Amino acid sequence: MLPSLAILAAFAPPLPVPQDPVAWWLEALRGLARADARDGTFGPTGRRFWVTRLEARPGLQGQAHYVHHTPELTDPLVVEFLDPEGRPLELEADHRRWLPSHGEVGYRVRGHEDARVHEERWLTLDDVYVSRFTVRGLERFGVRTTSRFAEEPAGDLARFAPHDLGPAARVDLLRDPRLRTGGADQPVWIEGEAHRSQRGARGRDRKSGASGGEVLGNEFGGRKGDRAVYEFLGTGTGRWSLLVRYARDLPGEARFAVRFRGVEVGTVGFPRTMGWGFRPDQLAFARLDLGDVPDGLCELELEALHDGANTNIDGLLLLPTGQVGSPPPPERWPALDPLRGAVAVAPGPLTVGGVPFAIPPRPTVCAVDPEAHELTIGGRGARLHVLALALRPEASIQAGGVTRRLGPRGRGPHAWLQSLPVPGEGPVALQGRGCLILAATREAVASAGGPDVRAGRARFHGVDTEVQLTAHGLADPLDVRVPAGGEARFCVALEWSGPRRRGLASAVALAGDDPLGAHEQAYARWFADLCPRFTSADPFLARLWVYRCFLLRHNLAWPDAGYLRGPVFYEGRHGSWYPRVITFSTPHIVAEARWLRDPGLFQANLWGHVASQGEDGILRNVLVDWRGFHYTHWIASAVVDGFLVHPDRPALERAYEVLRRDVEGSAAAFDRDGDGLLAPDDHYSTGMEFQPSFWFFDGFDNTRPQTRLERPDFNAYHAANAQALAGVARALGRGAEAERLAGLAARTVAALERDLWDQASGFYYSVREADQAKALCKEVVGFYPFRFGIPADDAAHARAFAALLDPAQFWTAFPPASCSREVPVFSATVQRWPGPGGVVTACMWNGPTWPHAASLVADAMALQLRRQHRGGLEPRHLGEFLRRFARFHCESGNPSLPLLREYGDGETGVNWGCADYLHSTFLDLLVRHLGGLVPRADGVLEVRPLPLELGEFAFEDLPYHGHRIGLAVRSGRLRVTVDDRQVGEGDARIGLFLDGVLAR
């Protein structure tokens, strides 16, 4: 049945939309390009693999991750350019370009004025990282590619002949004086994160007060048996003591056993330091005397003796016992080498750069001094690979009439590999100057131009993967010749195959004449297949729509392991905490992802949380190998709203059972006094750390124990969750459950009004659980009940919005402030507590602006605008709010630089924290409030745009009830299409109620 409305055939959208969605998205995504490093970020992400810091050096040098935050995945692919003598060429980046699908770097070659190297780098959905190089202006050069994760030679291994240098080995790498730095009694400093091995820490943990800005790792010591092992070189100079620098902000003392060379020598206690290491004064030393320390390599182990021993280990200072009273100052610690310059290499087989070597089987690894011993390398092979350690700047090796200089001295054998062309038959004399030789291998068969492949395997977060390194397009990587006026082009790929057969994804990624062009097309196709299009008279708003779609793709992952078997959205990729499924961000993600055309994606995080559901029913944060704590949330409400866009009764029924257990479990666990109001465990579990109300009753001294509060946010979430599930229960014919859930919602709503609403000031406040005393400081959570339609539609409640619009309270340059300016410890600037205590952390809700809160407040404003009583709130206020929120997505509010972070300064717009952060909504806000699409359970298509004064616009291909919806407003007229068929047109100020147009 068609609506009884006139249809104006001549109506046109404000901006044309091309017929080819892939081409549209390709152009739109390129519109986000930036001619800078974009803070070192990288746009494309794979199923399991991604990059958070990509440096301007060839290959993948920086920080990468697999499945979750993976600090050990540093510099996984190194590409070196060599001169004809095998010396590294120095490349200097002079320009960079960032795009969502890939990055580009241009390099100058020092000493070669006309030489240029251009690198394009991307990551495919199938976890293949590719660097494509184009080289001009160099007549001849070599290329060396290495990855410590793919070092095993592939193909015919018989072509390698490792040479046994054992009979000539005479130099002890641990004790040779030429390798030593510092005196025998010089102290040793070991960074906490520089362990040989550890168990318990989950990812890197950056703390600004720590040495090097980092401690051992997140959550270390949380469980009995967590341990870390360190190595240092003893010199046999008498008795030594251990000083552990640490931070801990939990009551009681953490106890750790200390083992030295496999023997337990005592325990060390870590009392509370009143902070986790964000400032130097939050760190302290704990001491244990070790006794005599012998000469040689020593192992030191710390092991937690009980659960809850969480301790941030900054570093270990070892020094002669007599020097404990005057340890060296922190500025000297980086120079205190734990190995004192020595080299520790295990005997036996060793693969470096895809070349197998044989290290002499001695108790301590030895090397050959070629100036004292002439070496003859027998066998066959036209290439000689040598591992050598430089002792002097002019160090070199020579064989077959070819000389190769060694690079600067490094800490591992990777830095010392050199390869020389030699005669293919007969023995070869190997000579050296100013170096020690560790090993040599001859290669009988050189590459004939096919791919050079190396392999390996890795395990991160309990997930196994094979790794393959492929160099493609070079006939001889060590002797590349560029024709005059021409160029050389080649690719290097690093594949993380996961459960797939190794090498298949690399073959696809490198296929064809233009693999980057194919990747860009595939990347744009994901958006074309799943994302609606939006055009606007405001180009910035249209660009931001594309950026928000990019955030969904950027944070989408397929761990496919452990607890996370399907696709999930992380709330962020940068930092140790964010790449996981988190209860606090899931509702925002559900709201955004429901406007993708695949219904499975808006449900994705819900099914991830199911794995974390305990016997109490409460949903928790989850990794593939970990189930964690609980944040307050409105997941049930958001999921039910998601099914209004994508109806699916079987999936809704399954979700209902999961969510009902969470809502009822939360009521049982957190309403301790039985008054209908839930109280979170602490300010951390609200996700809104350091809200001032937690210290209101102690004069805002945030070193004091926090007050247990019953808050507007948690109770609004709970009431909304229960009310949404009551409606589902009725639809499923479960009358008794519907009544029980509706009763939970009504009880909490009544208690909210009775105890949290203050009639005198017209605002919702948190109250002390013990006696219901109000914490009379206005916080942004006071608006959250309006987001869920809880307050009555009356003038008394509408007064709350006067505080929102007041520049002296919440309306900062980038609203809303997380608490009113009237609160004594208000600060729009991040990480500042201008009051007693002065404790600051990475998350502060005492005034800065948070996108999370902005999303909820925007929804609250929109809902209030559709009510009878507005309290002075007008649509133009919401329009202005959305403009400022849009600018807050950008660096310092600059609309040409979209890069949303966790939170920021409400006055300057300078953002801080995790880059490209998916813990808010914006697509959903535009669709429902600007476009006016009102999700409903019935067959009515309701479209009621709010007059936000944001200009003309058009939405194309919005998914809704299995159809594609188009919405456009031009010259005050609203047009609606269903599956490209115009079904209604009218006054945008009135909207349309279209019945029957969704019937198939």
FIMIVEX-926660 format. One line per 4 residues: their letters; for each residue x, y, z of C-alpha. Coordinates in steps of 0.2 Angstrom, whole numbers, m for minus. Layout:
<pts>
A = X Y Z  ... .
</pts>
This chain:
<pts>
MLPS = 0 0 0  7 17 m5  6 32 6  m8 44 2 .
LAIL = 5 58 m1  9 67 m17  26 62 m25  36 76 m33 .
AAFA = 45 67 m47  56 82 m51  63 82 m33  82 80 m33 .
PPLP = 95 76 m19  106 91 m15  122 82 m21  124 69 m35 .
VPQD = 128 51 m30  138 41 m43  131 24 m49  146 15 m44 .
PVAW = 147 14 m25  165 7 m26  171 22 m36  161 34 m24 .
WLEA = 170 26 m9  187 26 m17  185 44 m20  178 48 m3 .
LRGL = 191 38 7  205 47 m3  197 63 3  204 59 21 .
ARAD = 222 58 14  235 69 24  252 74 18  260 70 35 .
ARDG = 263 56 46  247 58 55  255 54 72  263 38 65 .
TFGP = 246 30 63  242 17 50  225 16 42  222 m2 35 .
TGRR = 219 m16 48  219 m35 45  208 m49 53  221 m51 67 .
FWVT = 236 m41 63  237 m22 63  250 m8 66  249 6 78 .
RLEA = 266 15 75  274 15 58  291 24 57  298 32 42 .
RPGL = 310 18 39  309 5 25  298 m10 29  288 m12 45 .
QGQA = 298 m3 58  288 2 73  274 m7 83  263 m20 77 .
HYVH = 250 m32 85  242 m49 83  225 m53 90  227 m41 104 .
HTPE = 240 m28 110  257 m37 107  272 m27 113  284 m40 107 .
LTDP = 279 m37 89  291 m22 87  300 m19 70  294 m35 63 .
LVVE = 300 m31 45  317 m22 42  322 m18 24  340 m11 21 .
FLDP = 347 m4 6  366 m7 3  379 1 m8  390 m10 m20 .
EGRP = 402 m14 m5  388 m20 6  387 m5 17  370 2 23 .
LELE = 364 17 13  357 30 24  339 35 19  331 51 25 .
ADHR = 312 53 24  307 69 16  288 67 14  275 56 20 .
RWLP = 257 53 15  243 45 25  227 37 17  214 25 25 .
SHGE = 220 11 14  239 13 14  254 25 17  268 32 7 .
VGYR = 285 38 11  298 47 0  316 45 4  332 54 m1 .
VRGH = 348 44 m1  362 52 8  377 55 m3  367 52 m19 .
EDAR = 359 68 m24  348 62 m38  343 46 m30  325 43 m23 .
VHEE = 316 29 m15  297 29 m14  289 17 m3  270 12 m3 .
RWLT = 264 1 11  248 m7 15  240 m21 25  227 m33 17 .
LDDV = 212 m40 26  220 m57 26  235 m50 36  248 m48 23 .
YVSR = 259 m32 26  266 m26 9  280 m13 5  282 m9 m13 .
FTVR = 298 1 m17  302 11 m33  320 16 m34  327 29 m46 .
GLER = 344 38 m48  355 23 m41  365 14 m54  368 m1 m42 .
FGVR = 362 m6 m25  358 m21 m14  343 m25 m3  342 m35 13 .
TTSR = 326 m40 21  324 m47 38  311 m52 50  314 m61 67 .
FAEE = 298 m69 65  302 m77 48  320 m82 48  320 m100 42 .
PAGD = 325 m102 24  311 m110 13  313 m120 m3  329 m131 m6 .
LARF = 339 m130 11  353 m141 3  359 m126 m5  366 m119 11 .
APHD = 382 m126 19  385 m120 37  404 m120 41  410 m126 58 .
LGPA = 422 m113 65  423 m123 82  442 m128 79  447 m110 77 .
ARVD = 436 m102 90  447 m93 103  437 m78 109  425 m79 124 .
LLRD = 411 m66 120  406 m65 138  423 m61 145  434 m53 131 .
PRLR = 440 m36 137  437 m29 120  419 m31 123  417 m24 140 .
TGGA = 410 m7 145  412 1 163  421 m6 178  419 m22 187 .
DQPV = 409 m14 201  399 m2 191  380 m4 195  368 m12 183 .
WIEG = 351 m5 178  338 m16 169  322 m9 163  307 m18 170 .
EAHR = 300 m21 152  317 m28 146  314 m45 153  320 m61 145 .
SQRG = 303 m69 149  288 m65 159  271 m72 163  256 m62 169 .
ARGR = 258 m45 161  246 m41 147  253 m29 135  264 m13 137 .
DRKS = 260 m1 151  266 16 149  268 27 164  275 45 162 .
GASG = 284 44 179  294 28 175  311 27 168  308 26 149 .
GEVL = 290 30 152  285 12 154  284 m2 167  284 m21 166 .
GNEF = 267 m23 159  248 m21 162  241 m32 176  258 m40 181 .
GGRK = 256 m48 199  237 m49 198  239 m68 200  249 m79 211 .
GDRA = 263 m86 200  265 m71 189  284 m70 186  298 m61 176 .
VYEF = 315 m67 172  330 m55 169  348 m57 164  364 m48 169 .
LGTG = 383 m51 168  391 m53 185  410 m49 187  414 m59 203 .
TGRW = 417 m43 214  409 m47 230  392 m44 238  378 m36 229 .
SLLV = 361 m29 232  345 m28 222  334 m12 222  318 m14 213 .
RYAR = 309 3 208  291 0 208  273 8 209  258 1 218 .
DLPG = 241 9 222  232 m5 231  230 m7 250  242 m19 258 .
EARF = 259 m26 253  263 m36 238  275 m50 241  287 m58 228 .
AVRF = 299 m72 229  317 m68 222  327 m82 214  345 m79 209 .
RGVE = 353 m92 198  339 m104 201  340 m103 220  327 m93 231 .
VGTV = 337 m80 241  322 m71 249  306 m61 247  304 m43 243 .
GFPR = 288 m33 248  281 m19 239  270 m7 250  258 5 243 .
TMGW = 265 20 235  249 30 232  250 29 213  254 18 198 .
GFRP = 269 28 192  261 43 182  273 54 192  290 50 199 .
DQLA = 284 53 217  273 38 215  288 26 213  298 19 227 .
FARL = 313 7 229  312 m10 238  328 m18 243  335 m36 245 .
DLGD = 353 m41 247  358 m55 235  375 m59 243  390 m64 232 .
VPDG = 388 m63 213  399 m74 203  407 m70 187  397 m74 171 .
LCEL = 379 m73 165  366 m72 180  348 m75 180  336 m66 192 .
ELEA = 318 m70 194  303 m61 203  287 m72 206  271 m66 214 .
LHDG = 267 m76 230  248 m72 230  234 m65 220  231 m46 220 .
ANTN = 250 m43 220  248 m30 206  264 m20 205  271 m9 191 .
IDGL = 290 m14 190  299 1 183  317 m7 184  330 m17 193 .
LLLP = 345 m8 200  360 m20 205  375 m13 214  388 m17 226 .
TGQV = 380 m18 244  392 m4 249  385 8 236  367 6 241 .
GSPP = 367 22 251  372 32 236  364 24 220  367 33 204 .
PPER = 354 46 199  341 42 186  349 51 172  364 39 173 .
WPAL = 353 23 172  352 21 153  371 20 152  372 5 165 .
DPLR = 372 m9 153  366 m26 161  378 m36 150  392 m24 151 .
GAVA = 394 m24 132  396 m43 132  387 m54 119  377 m69 124 .
VAPG = 373 m81 109  367 m98 112  377 m112 104  370 m123 91 .
PLTV = 360 m119 75  355 m101 72  346 m93 57  348 m75 53 .
GGVP = 341 m66 38  335 m83 31  353 m90 32  356 m105 43 .
FAIP = 373 m104 53  381 m116 65  388 m109 81  402 m118 90 .
PRPT = 396 m130 103  405 m123 118  399 m120 136  401 m101 132 .
VCAV = 399 m96 114  416 m91 106  421 m82 91  436 m81 79 .
DPEA = 448 m67 78  452 m67 60  468 m56 62  475 m70 72 .
HELT = 468 m85 63  466 m87 44  450 m95 39  447 m106 25 .
IGGR = 429 m109 20  427 m125 9  413 m132 m1  403 m125 m15 .
GARL = 393 m109 m17  394 m92 m26  388 m83 m10  397 m82 7 .
HVLA = 386 m76 22  396 m71 37  390 m66 55  403 m54 62 .
LALR = 404 m42 76  413 m25 73  426 m20 86  431 m4 77 .
PEAS = 422 9 66  432 3 51  429 m15 53  427 m26 37 .
IQAG = 428 m43 30  435 m49 14  433 m65 3  435 m69 m15 .
GVTR = 443 m52 m19  427 m43 m12  427 m32 4  412 m28 14 .
RLGP = 412 m15 28  402 m19 44  389 m9 51  389 m1 68 .
RGRG = 390 m13 83  373 m19 89  366 m30 103  362 m45 92 .
PHAW = 368 m55 77  355 m47 65  366 m31 64  381 m41 59 .
LQSL = 376 m51 44  386 m48 27  385 m57 11  398 m58 m2 .
PVPG = 399 m65 m20  413 m78 m21  419 m91 m34  407 m105 m35 .
EGPV = 420 m119 m33  434 m122 m21  440 m116 m5  438 m97 m1 .
ALQG = 450 m87 11  440 m77 23  449 m62 31  444 m49 43 .
RGCL = 449 m32 51  444 m25 67  430 m38 70  426 m55 77 .
ILAA = 418 m69 66  404 m79 74  399 m90 59  400 m92 40 .
TREA = 388 m101 28  390 m104 9  375 m104 m2  377 m115 m18 .
VASA = 362 m109 m28  357 m90 m29  340 m84 m33  335 m84 m51 .
GGPD = 323 m70 m50  308 m79 m42  302 m74 m25  314 m76 m10 .
VRAG = 304 m84 4  307 m86 22  296 m94 35  293 m94 54 .
RARF = 280 m97 67  274 m87 82  261 m88 96  253 m73 103 .
HGVD = 239 m73 116  238 m92 115  235 m91 96  247 m99 84 .
TEVQ = 251 m92 67  264 m96 53  273 m81 46  280 m79 28 .
LTAH = 292 m66 22  292 m64 3  304 m53 m7  297 m52 m25 .
GLAD = 303 m44 m41  322 m44 m39  333 m56 m49  348 m54 m37 .
PLDV = 343 m44 m21  362 m41 m17  366 m34 m35  351 m23 m42 .
RVPA = 355 m13 m57  344 2 m62  345 7 m81  349 25 m85 .
GGEA = 334 36 m83  324 21 m77  318 13 m61  318 m3 m51 .
RFCV = 302 m9 m42  300 m23 m30  289 m29 m16  292 m36 1 .
ALEW = 277 m45 10  275 m51 28  261 m63 30  253 m69 46 .
SGPR = 243 m84 39  234 m89 55  223 m104 52  225 m103 33 .
RRGL = 238 m112 22  254 m101 23  258 m92 7  241 m91 m1 .
ASAV = 237 m74 5  254 m67 0  251 m74 m18  235 m65 m19 .
ALAG = 242 m49 m12  257 m48 m24  247 m54 m39  245 m43 m55 .
DDPL = 254 m28 m61  247 m16 m49  244 m24 m32  242 m8 m23 .
GAHE = 228 m3 m35  219 m20 m32  221 m17 m13  213 0 m14 .
QAYA = 198 m7 m24  196 m21 m12  197 m9 3  184 3 m5 .
RWFA = 173 m12 m9  170 m16 10  163 1 12  152 0 m4 .
DLCP = 145 m17 2  141 m12 20  140 7 22  127 19 18 .
RFTS = 132 35 9  129 53 15  131 69 6  129 86 13 .
ADPF = 130 104 8  143 105 22  158 96 15  166 94 32 .
LARL = 150 85 39  151 73 23  169 70 26  166 66 44 .
WVYR = 153 53 39  167 44 29  179 46 44  166 38 56 .
CFLL = 164 23 43  182 22 43  182 20 62  171 5 60 .
RHNL = 182 m3 47  198 1 56  192 m6 73  184 m22 66 .
AWPD = 193 m38 70  191 m57 68  201 m65 82  193 m82 78 .
AGYL = 200 m90 93  197 m94 112  182 m84 118  181 m73 103 .
RGPV = 175 m84 88  166 m72 77  170 m54 71  171 m40 85 .
FYEG = 174 m22 86  188 m15 97  185 2 104  203 6 99 .
RHGS = 219 m1 92  231 10 101  237 6 119  236 m10 129 .
WYPR = 218 m9 135  208 m4 120  210 m19 108  197 m30 117 .
VITF = 178 m32 119  173 m20 132  156 m18 140  157 1 142 .
STPH = 160 4 123  149 m10 116  132 0 117  140 14 106 .
IVAE = 147 1 94  130 m8 92  122 9 89  134 13 75 .
ARWL = 136 m4 67  117 m6 66  118 5 51  129 m7 42 .
RDPG = 120 m18 30  127 m34 38  116 m38 53  129 m49 60 .
LFQA = 141 m35 64  129 m25 75  127 m41 85  146 m45 85 .
NLWG = 151 m39 102  136 m46 110  141 m64 106  159 m59 111 .
HVAS = 152 m55 128  143 m71 130  159 m80 132  163 m69 147 .
QGED = 146 m72 156  149 m80 172  137 m89 184  130 m73 191 .
GILR = 125 m68 173  135 m52 172  144 m48 156  162 m44 157 .
NVLV = 177 m38 146  185 m51 136  200 m56 126  203 m73 117 .
DWRG = 211 m80 133  205 m69 147  188 m64 155  189 m49 166 .
FHYT = 179 m36 176  163 m27 173  159 m10 167  142 m2 169 .
HWIA = 133 m2 153  117 m1 143  120 m16 131  103 m23 132 .
SAVV = 94 m7 128  106 m4 113  105 m22 106  86 m21 107 .
DGFL = 87 m5 97  98 m13 85  85 m26 81  73 m12 77 .
VHPD = 84 m9 62  87 m27 58  72 m38 64  77 m56 67 .
RPAL = 66 m65 79  77 m81 82  93 m70 85  83 m58 97 .
ERAY = 76 m73 107  94 m80 109  100 m62 114  86 m60 126 .
EVLR = 91 m75 136  109 m68 138  104 m51 142  90 m55 154 .
RDVE = 103 m65 165  114 m49 164  101 m37 170  94 m48 184 .
GSAA = 112 m53 189  116 m34 190  101 m31 201  106 m45 213 .
AFDR = 124 m40 214  124 m21 215  108 m16 224  116 m21 241 .
DGDG = 104 m11 252  88 m17 242  82 1 239  81 m1 220 .
LLAP = 96 9 216  112 0 210  129 6 216  145 2 206 .
DDHY = 160 m6 215  171 9 212  174 24 201  184 13 189 .
STGM = 169 1 185  159 16 179  171 19 165  171 37 171 .
EFQP = 186 38 183  189 52 195  172 59 194  172 72 208 .
SFWF = 157 65 217  167 50 223  176 62 234  163 75 237 .
FDGF = 161 70 256  180 72 259  182 89 252  187 82 235 .
DNTR = 203 75 242  206 61 229  219 52 240  205 48 252 .
PQTR = 195 31 250  181 34 237  163 35 243  151 21 238 .
LERP = 138 30 227  122 26 219  123 36 203  112 43 189 .
DFNA = 122 34 175  122 16 182  104 17 187  98 25 170 .
YHAA = 107 11 161  99 m3 172  81 4 170  83 6 152 .
NAQA = 90 m12 150  76 m19 161  62 m9 152  69 m14 134 .
LAGV = 69 m33 139  52 m32 146  46 m27 129  55 m41 121 .
ARAL = 48 m53 134  30 m47 130  33 m50 111  40 m67 114 .
GRGA = 25 m72 125  34 m73 141  22 m63 152  29 m67 169 .
EAER = 46 m62 164  40 m46 156  31 m42 172  47 m45 183 .
LAGL = 58 m35 171  46 m21 170  45 m21 189  64 m20 190 .
AART = 64 m5 179  49 4 188  57 1 205  74 9 199 .
VAAL = 65 24 190  55 27 206  71 27 216  80 38 204 .
ERDL = 66 51 206  65 49 225  83 50 229  94 56 215 .
WDQA = 83 70 208  85 87 217  69 98 215  78 114 221 .
SGFY = 92 114 209  83 104 195  97 91 192  101 73 195 .
YSVR = 115 69 208  124 54 215  120 49 232  130 41 246 .
EADQ = 123 23 247  125 23 266  113 37 270  106 44 253 .
AKAL = 115 60 256  117 69 239  134 73 232  129 91 227 .
CKEV = 141 93 212  134 93 195  141 80 183  137 75 165 .
VGFY = 129 59 171  115 70 177  109 71 159  109 52 156 .
PFRF = 92 49 163  85 60 149  94 50 136  84 35 141 .
GIPA = 67 44 143  66 42 161  61 59 168  43 65 167 .
DDAA = 39 77 153  36 92 164  44 109 166  53 105 182 .
HARA = 64 91 174  66 101 158  75 114 169  91 103 169 .
FAAL = 95 108 151  98 126 157  114 120 165  119 111 149 .
LDPA = 117 127 139  126 138 152  144 143 147  147 145 166 .
QFWT = 143 126 168  143 113 155  143 123 138  162 124 135 .
AFPP = 170 127 118  168 109 115  153 103 126  149 95 136 .
ASCS = 161 97 151  161 81 161  157 91 176  151 109 179 .
REVP = 163 123 180  155 126 197  163 110 204  179 115 214 .
VFSA = 190 103 206  184 107 188  197 107 174  194 107 156 .
TVQR = 212 102 153  216 84 154  226 76 168  223 89 181 .
WPGP = 215 89 198  215 107 205  211 101 223  217 92 238 .
GGVV = 226 75 234  230 80 216  231 62 210  230 61 191 .
TACM = 229 46 179  226 43 161  207 45 163  200 60 171 .
WNGP = 181 65 172  183 81 182  179 93 167  188 87 151 .
TWPH = 176 83 136  173 64 132  165 58 115  156 45 125 .
AASL = 147 58 135  144 69 120  135 55 111  123 52 126 .
VADA = 120 70 129  116 73 110  103 59 111  96 66 127 .
MALQ = 94 83 119  86 76 104  73 66 115  69 81 125 .
LRRQ = 66 91 109  53 79 104  44 82 121  32 95 126 .
HRGG = 43 103 139  60 109 132  66 120 146  73 133 134 .
LEPR = 81 119 123  79 123 104  84 112 89  98 125 84 .
HLGE = 106 121 101  108 102 96  114 108 79  127 118 86 .
FLRR = 131 104 99  134 92 84  145 105 75  156 107 90 .
FARF = 156 88 92  161 86 74  175 98 76  181 88 92 .
HCES = 184 73 81  199 83 73  216 88 79  214 104 89 .
GNPS = 197 106 81  205 108 64  192 101 51  205 96 39 .
LPLL = 213 84 52  200 71 58  208 60 71  197 56 86 .
REYG = 205 52 103  198 46 119  195 63 127  202 81 127 .
DGET = 203 98 132  185 106 132  192 123 129  205 120 115 .
GVNW = 199 104 107  216 96 109  213 77 110  222 65 121 .
GCAD = 223 46 122  220 32 110  219 37 92  204 33 80 .
YLHS = 194 29 95  177 20 93  169 24 110  155 36 104 .
TFLD = 142 38 91  140 50 77  133 40 62  118 35 73 .
LLVR = 115 53 78  115 60 60  103 46 54  90 48 68 .
HLGG = 91 66 72  97 75 56  89 62 44  75 59 56 .
LVPR = 73 40 54  64 33 69  68 14 71  51 5 75 .
ADGV = 46 m13 78  31 m12 67  29 m9 48  28 10 48 .
LEVR = 42 20 41  43 35 52  54 50 46  54 65 57 .
PLPL = 70 76 54  74 89 68  77 106 60  96 107 66 .
ELGE = 101 121 54  115 109 47  111 112 28  104 101 15 .
FAFE = 109 83 15  105 65 7  107 48 14  108 33 2 .
DLPY = 106 15 6  102 15 24  98 m3 29  81 m4 38 .
HGHR = 69 m20 39  78 m28 25  76 m13 13  87 1 7 .
IGLA = 81 18 13  85 35 5  82 51 14  85 69 7 .
VRSG = 80 86 13  82 101 0  73 118 1  64 112 16 .
RLRV = 56 97 7  59 79 13  60 65 1  60 46 6 .
TVDD = 64 31 m6  63 13 m2  74 2 m13  77 16 m25 .
RQVG = 58 19 m27  51 36 m21  38 33 m8  35 49 0 .
EGDA = 38 68 m1  33 82 11  37 96 23  53 92 32 .
RIGL = 47 101 47  32 89 49  40 73 43  32 57 36 .
FLDG = 23 42 43  23 29 29  13 13 32  14 m2 20 .
VLAR = 30 4 10  41 m9 19  30 m24 14  39 m35 2 .
</pts>
